Amino acid sequence: MPQDPRVLLLTRAGCHLCVEAGAVVRRICEELGVGWRELDVDDDERLREKYTDHVPVTFVDQELLGYWFVDDAALRVALARGKPRIMTDDWLLAHH
């Protein structure tokens, strides 16, 4: 059964940094048994307006982790110390 997502990665098609970030997130989350999800900013006008120049964007437990790259160690620390909070569509719509 898939884990509820604690990590959200905002990406866009054709973005090489997004592919690299996705590989890091996938590897770490699979290793730690943490759920994650990926959303294309171009599928939502508000996300595109806010993050178009910043993808990939990584959130952990509803907190911004960073832009453009995913630091392996920083992701591990955020997942270890954070209070698990699911990355729901409700949260995304309310904050963006």
JOZI-V417594 format. One record per residue. PHI is phi in whole degrees, 0 to 359 (999 if undefined). Layout:
# JOZI-V417594
phi=PHI
phi=PHI
This chain:
# JOZI-V417594
phi=999
phi=295
phi=284
phi=298
phi=287
phi=258
phi=244
phi=238
phi=242
phi=269
phi=224
phi=206
phi=298
phi=81
phi=262
phi=293
phi=294
phi=293
phi=297
phi=296
phi=296
phi=299
phi=295
phi=295
phi=299
phi=301
phi=297
phi=294
phi=295
phi=296
phi=298
phi=267
phi=70
phi=252
phi=282
phi=212
phi=217
phi=235
phi=232
phi=274
phi=298
phi=283
phi=273
phi=219
phi=303
phi=294
phi=294
phi=299
phi=297
phi=278
phi=240
phi=305
phi=267
phi=241
phi=292
phi=285
phi=238
phi=243
phi=242
phi=230
phi=52
phi=68
phi=238
phi=294
phi=263
phi=171
phi=246
phi=70
phi=223
phi=246
phi=278
phi=308
phi=294
phi=295
phi=295
phi=299
phi=297
phi=299
phi=287
phi=284
phi=265
phi=285
phi=281
phi=304
phi=228
phi=288
phi=272
phi=268
phi=296
phi=301
phi=298
phi=299
phi=293
phi=288
phi=251
phi=221
